[in-house]
Amino acid sequence: MDPDFDPDFDPDTYPDLVAAGGLGAALEQLAAVLGVGLSVVPHEGRTSRSAGIASSVPGRRPLSVSIAAEERFFIVSGWSEGIESVTGGTTDPAEMVLAGVAWGRGAPLGELEARFPFLRVGERAKAAERGPAAVVALQWRSLRRRAAGAPDVPEFGDLVEAAHAEPRLRQLYVFSSHWTLGFSSCTGYPFRTEVAIAPALGGSPYRVMQRPYRTAIGEAATAGEAVAFAVSRLPAHLGQAVAGTAEDDG
């Protein structure tokens, strides 16, 4: 171990990490003991308490690994094409290493969930394995349920239903923030927003924008009119939302 190594975690809770010189080095050493191939990449922030387990599968980002501060616990998160596919945590670093290896070689989410009970696979991630159309349909169902559960904001519900009734918007990935709807041509985050609509709240008109919370490019008295104007601003060639993120454009 580097004599100048200064851990930013409790050495009594993580003596193995201290001995190795950080989480990343500890993962590599444990993988060698287990006899599995594992490549550690720097995690965002580049601290001794976090690391990434590399993936060889296009679209799958390195499995993020970090440690809890108050107790010995290893936390993981795995993203694929802009969707958080797996999350979880365990006290057993060996299980975490084996899960990281399986993630990196492209094991299906169902296999990961079955082999490693500490991993949780979200509904969106399961939908993504069926294709982007399944993710879009799931998101619309979720949004419509949310709108139905907010009767005190009827303008939001009117907007959601009017947008869902329009085929060109219904084929896009819809997301909401502070009642504003954004329509993305990709299903992963960061989104590629094509147009956005804010509901008529507090006596204001419905507002159509290029991006949420930007200057309005059009206003309308009804949700239907706002949706019609938003559709008129969509690129003529735009089709069904695709898998991936806005960063894939580069």
C-alpha positions, 0 to 999 in steps of 0.5 A: 500500500502507498504509505501516503494513501489517505482513505476517505472511509473508516479503516476499521470498517474497510480494512481490506480497502485500506490494505489494497489502497482503495476500492478499485484495487481491492476489487481487482485483488478479490477478482484475482483470488476468485479467478475471474477476469475483471477490469476496473475503470475510474468512477466519476469523482475518482475517489478511493471509495468508488470504482467502476467495473468495465463492460464489454457490451455496447450501451452498457456503462461500467457497473458503478460500485461505492461503499456506505459510510456508516456500515460495511455495505457495497452499493451498485448501479448499472446503466444501459442505454440511458436507463438504470438497469440494476441497483442494489447492495450487499455486504459480500464483496465477492458476490459484488465482483461476480455480479460485476463480471456477469454484468460486464459480459452482457448477462441478461437482466433476468439472469442477473436477478436470479443469480444475485438476489441483492440486485433489483431490476426495474420495470423500465429496464425489463421493458427495454430488453423488449425494445424501445416501443415497450419502454415508450408504452410503459412510460405512457401508462405510468404518466396517465396513471399519475395524471388520473391521480392528480384531480386537483390539477385537471389541466395536467390530465387534459394535456396528458390525454390530449398528447396521448391521443396524438399518434406522433406524440404517442410514439415518443418517450414522454417525461414530466417535470413540474407538470411540464411534458417533454417528448423525446425521440430516444428512451434514455437519459439524457433525453433528445427533447423534440418539443415540450408543453406546459399546462395552463396553470394559474390562468396562464395559457398552455405553452409550447416550447422547444425544451422544458422551461425555455421561452415559449414558441407558441401559446394555446387556450386548450390542451388540444390546440397546444398539442396540435401546435407542438406536432406542427413543430416536429421534424417531418421525418421523426418516427418512433423513439429509439433506444439510447440517449442524446449523447449518442448523436455525437 
